[in-house]
Structure formats: structure tokens, C-alpha cells
Amino acid sequence: MRNFSSDAIALIGGPEARRGEPAEPAPAPSDEPLDAYSAAVAGAVERVGRAVVSVEVRQPVRRRGRPERELPGHGSGFVFTPDGFILTNSHVVHGATHVAVRLPDGRELPADLIGDDPDTDLAVVRVGGDPPVAAPLGNSASLRVGQLVIAIGNPLGFQSTVTAGVVSALGRSFRSVSGRLIDDVIQTDAALNPGNSGGPLVDSRGRVVGVNTAVILPAQGICFAVAINTAKFVAGQLIAHGRIRRGRIGVAGQHVPLLRLAVRAHGLEAKSGVLVTGVESGSPAERAGLKQGDIIVGFAGHAVGGIDDLHRLLATDRIGTPAVVALLRGADKLELPIVPEESPAPR
């Protein structure tokens, strides 16, 4: 930053002082905008901060497939129901041999892992006893770019750390540790650090709008949170079933571009598709007649431009429901009836 001497500073547009008379003091800048910002952050923290917890885990370290020892780890989470259900990240608790929760008042309670979903990096644990008051959940669909958001968590072991920023972008897609694309991710510049994982992203009214999950290293100010509307659905499924039920058709595939001639000839919406590189024995795909070398370009009336499109279309309500898969086989376009089945539970 450049430094200037007092002689180099001039008032522009102010009243000129008469010679021999002291100049009128400039009016003090208004504190109201800063006060409003501070009040919004402080109010949101007061409303949600009591629900934020530290999630303490012990993870086995494996060598040659055998557990050798356990290492401690921790993340953040928040109570979202009055009966002690807590949202956090899957990567915090997945595979843990021990899970405990440290409350803001210092108490440490044992926690049960209800279920986790690596595909969305979300998990639900539950504590008994006298859990803190639940954080109110908002509606991530109503967020706007530039809106104030506050992150609360326990980075690097520092309890109840608060950072603030804005919504940098909406509708981002982020690749989870399982390789599946998480849709509708919130990008923010509210600073996150190791240990913030699983903590709430809160709007100015003190409503949780996201679950903090990741940062981009070595970039600064590029952080991500899973939208709370996604988290509501996932949490409901985890509480009801212990996992997320997803459909599958039993193919291995890869993204490939389509020939322009094929796109024009068949009136395809997408310019790419899924090349089938393998068909599982006894799978819905084998029963439907799919073959290695086919290119999937549509499913259930929707265009398929890649693996992620197919994953999105194979939602819970597709399990056991007849659908039609559109594919290119050589120069021909075929439509085959298929019935997706439920994916096996992840190990």
C-alpha cells in the first residue's frame, strides 16, 4: 500500500475555509453500515453457534489390508433436530472405529453413526443425553450471489471459530472422494480450514444454508459447501435407511464425443454420450440387451451426455421402475426397455 504525507492530501468538494478561520471539521463517517454488518454476523452466530459441535473420531491405519493402529481425527458438525441428530461430512466419520461429540459447553458425549454417504460427503450421527438446541435450516434455493454467509466450525482444534464472506457462485459441481459429482454446490469466500469440515454455512438470518465440505488448495478464498436442500434429502434417507438408495443398470462406461453426422442424423440433444466398456453379468443392462461398444445417449426421455448425467437420472425413484435407454449401435439408434435395480451398499 502506498503511503502519503499529510501535505499531499486534499479535500475535494468540501467547503473552503476563510482565511484566518479554522476549517470546519469533516463529518465523522457513519458507523451504521458496519454496525448492520456486525449485527447480522453476531445475530447469526448467537442463533446457530450453540448447535455447532466438534466431532472427534479414531480412524484405523491399514497396511497390507490389516489395521495396525488408530489415529485421532476431528471435524465439525451441527445439531439439526431436537432429538440429537447431527449433520457432518462423510469424510470425517467414514470408517471410524469410534465417534464422539464435544459440545460447546465442554461436555463430550459418545455418538452413534447413523449413516454416511461418500457420494455427497454427508453423514448423520446421533447423541443422547441433553443435546444442544437444534440449528434452524434454511432454503438454499433462495440464495443469491453476493449474499452474506457465515461459516462456524472448529478448524485446527480452535472451538467455535467464525468466519464471514459472501456467496461467490451457485450451482457449482464438485467431485466427491468417491468420484461421483455433487451437484448444486455453494462456492463461498468465507475462510475454511482443516477441521471446518461438516460445520454449518449460515445466512444473515441465522439459518443453515449449507454444510461446509472443501477448500481448493493452494487457492485462497475458494471454498465449497453442500447445499442444505441436498443435505435435507440425504439426512432423511440416512435416518430412514442408514444409507442412500440409488439405482443402477450395471454398465461400466466412459465419456465420448459423438460424430456430428450421428448427432444430425438422429436429432440428438447432446454432442457426447457414454461408451459402454463393460456389462455386468446378470445386470439390468445385460437383460435389456446392451453390449460393449454401445453409446448411451438417452435415459427415461432425457439426454445423456456423460456418466454424471446417467448418475443423476438413476435416482431413488427409478429403482424398479421401467424406463427406456437410448443408444447408438454402429449407425443405428436403438431404444431398449430396462428396469434399474438398487445399487449395493458401499463398504
N, C-alpha and C positions, 0 to 999 in steps of 0.2 A: 504494500500500500504506500502511496506517495505521501510525503509529509510537506505541509505548507506552513510558512510563518504567519503570524497574525497580520503582518503588513500586507500580505498577499490576498487576504480575504476581503471581499467587498460585498456589501448588501445590495441586492438587485431588487428594484421595485419598492423599496421601503421609503418612509418619509425622510426627507433631508433635514438634518439638524441645522438650526440657525446658528450663525457664528456666535460663539461666546456662550451658547446654551448647551447643556448636556443633552446628548441624544436620548430619545425615549427608549427604554429597554424593550428589546424584542419580546413579543409574547412567548411564553413558555409553550413548547409543543404539547399537544394534547396527549394525555395518557390513556384516553378512552379505548383506542384500538388495541393497545397492549393489554389493558385490563380485560377487555372482552375475550381476547385470545386466552389469557391466563385463566380466566374464569371458566371458559369452556373446557380446557385441559384438566384443571383441578376438579371440576364437577364430574367429568367423565371418570377420572381416577377414583374419586370418592365412591362413585356408584358401582364400579366394577372391581376395583382393587382388592376388596375383601374376598372376592371369589377366586382370585388367582393363587395358584399353589405351585410348589416345586415338586416335580415327580422324580423320585430317587429310585434307581434301578441297579441291578447287578447283572452284567452280561457275561456269558461264558466265552472264553477264548478257546477256539478249537484249532488243533493241529493234527493233520492227517485224519480228520474226521472225528477226533476224540476231544472232549472238553478237558483242558488242562488246568485252568484256573478261572477265576471270575474277577472282572474289573468293575468298579463302580462307575456309574454314569448318571446324568441328570438332565432334565429338561423342564419345561413349564406346562401348565395346564390350567383349566378353569372349570369350576362347578357350574353346570348349566341346568340342573334340576334340583328341586328341594330335597330329594331323597339321596343325594350324594353321587350322582353320575358326573364324571369329569371327562372333558374332551382334551386330547393331547395329540401328538404326532405318532404315527406308526413307527417311525424310525427311532423314537425314544424308547419304546417298550417292546418292540418286536423281538421275540426270542429270549426275553429277560427271565431269569430264574427267580427273581424277587422284585416286587414293586411296592413302594411305599410313597406316601404323600405327606409333604411338610406344609402345614397350614400357615397363614400369615401370623397367627399368634404364637408360632413356635412349636406347636404340637406335631408329632409325627404319627401317622396312622397307617396301618397295613392296608393295602389296596388290592382288589381283585381285578385282573384283566378280563373285561367282558368280551372284547374282540378288537381286532385291528385289521386295517385294510391297506396294505402297502401300495395298492394301485392309486389311492387318493392321499396316501400318507396321513391317514386319520386313525385314531384309536379311542376307545372308551374304557375307562377304568372306574371303579366304584369304591367308595369308602363308607364305613358305617359310623356309628357314634353320632356326633353332633357336627355335621359338615357346615361350612360357611354358607351364607346366603348365596343363592344362585345368581349368576350374571344374566341380565336380560339380553335376549337375542334380537338382532335387527333383521333387515331385509337387504341383502347385498345387491339385489336387482335395482334398488333405488339410488345406488352410489353414483357420484359424478366425478369426472376427472378434475383434480384441483381441490377436492373436498378435504377438510382437515380430518386426520386419523391419528390415533394414539396407540402405541404398542406397549403392553405391560408384560413383564416376564422376569426371569431370574438368570440373566446372562452371566456366565463365568462365576456362578455362585452368589452374585450380588442380588439379594432378595428385593422384590418389588421395584424393579428399575423401570422408569417411564421414559419413553422417547416419543417425539411427535413429528409429524410430517404431513404429506398430502398424498392423495391417490394419484399416482403417476400415470397409470393406464389401467384399463379394464378389459376383460375378455381375453387375457393372455392364456397361452397354453404352456404347461410346464411338464417336463418328463420326470416321472417319479422314479424311485430306486428300482422298481420292478420293470421299468421300461415302458409302462403304459402312460399315455398322455393324460394329464389332469387338465380339464377344460375350465374356463371361466375363472381363472386365477387373477387375483388382485395384485398389481405392482404398486409398491409404495417406496418413498424415500425415508420413512421412519426407521431409524437405525436398528438393525438386528445383529446379534452376536451369538456365538455358541451358548446354548442354554435358554435362548428365547424360544426355541422350537416348541410349538404347542400352545404358546400363550395367545391371548386374545388381541385382535386388532379392533379398535373401538372407534365409533364415530363421536362427534361432539356432544351428542345427547346421552352418551354412556350406554350405547347398545353395541353388542359384539357383531361385527360385520365380516370378520374373517378369522382364520386360525393361522398364525404365523408359522412358516414352514422352511424357508430357504433364503439364502443370500447368494449373489453371484460374486465369486472371488476371481481376481483381485479388485473388481469394480467397487466403487463406493456409491451408496445411495440407491442400489438396485436390489430390492428385497421383495419377497413374494408371500402371499397369504392365500390359503384355500378359502373360497367364498363361503360364507356361513350358510347360504342356501344349499350348497353341496353338502356341507357338514351336517345339516339337519337331516337330510335324507340318509346319509351314511350312518349317522349315530342311531337313527331309528331302526335301520336294518341290523346293526350290530347288537343293539339291545334285544331285538326280537329273535334274531337267528345266530348271533355270535360271529357272523361274517356277512359279506355282501354276496348275494346270489347273482351270478352273471351267466348269460347264455354263451354257448359255443357251438361251432359247426364242425370242428375237427380238421382244420387245414393249417399248414404252415405256408406262409407267403411273404412276398416282398413287393415293395412299391416299384412299379414300372411305368414309363411313359407309353402312351398309345400312339399308333401311327395316325397321322392326320386323315389319311384316306379312310381308316376304320371309323374314326370319330364322325366324319361327314356321312359315310355310308349308312351308319346305324343311328345317326342323330343322338349321339351320346352327350350328356351334360358335362362330364369330367374329361380331362385330357390325359388322365392316368388311371391306373387300376391296380389290382392285387394279383400278381402272378402266383399261382398255386405251385409251390415247390414240393409239397408233400401232402398226402391224405392219410389220416389215421385209420387204422383198421377198425371196422365196426362203428365208425363215427357217423353222424348225420350226413356229412359230406359224401362219404362212401356210399351210403344208402341212396342218396339223391343222384349219384352218378357223376360227381365231379372227378376230374382227372388231373394228374400232374401236367402242367403246361397250360391249363385253362387260365384265363384272366377274368377275375371277378370285377364287374363294372357296376353292379347294382344289387340291392338287397331290400326286399319288402317295399318296393316302389321308390326307393331313394338311391341317388347316385353314390357310388363308392369310388373315391379317388385314391384311397390308400388304406393301410392297415388300421389307422386311427379311426377312419370313417366306419369301418366294419365293427370295431370295438364299440363305438358309440351306439350303433344300431342294434347290437346284441345286448340289449338291456334286460333287466329282470323280467319285464312283462312279455318278452319274446320267448321265454322258456316254455316249450311245449306248444307253442302257437305256430300253425302252418304259415309259411312265408314262401316267397319266390326269390331265387337267386339268379341274377342275370350275368351271363359270362360270354366271353369270346373264345371260340374254339376254332383256330385257324381263321378262315374268312367269315365264318358263320357266327351269328349271335343266338344263343340258346337261353331259354328260361326254364329252370328246373325247380320243382316243388321241394321244399326242405323244412324240417321241423327241428329247430335248435334245441339242445339239451343243456342241462345245468353244468357249469364248469365245476370240477372237483375243488375241494377246499385247498388253499395253498398250505404248504408245510411250514 
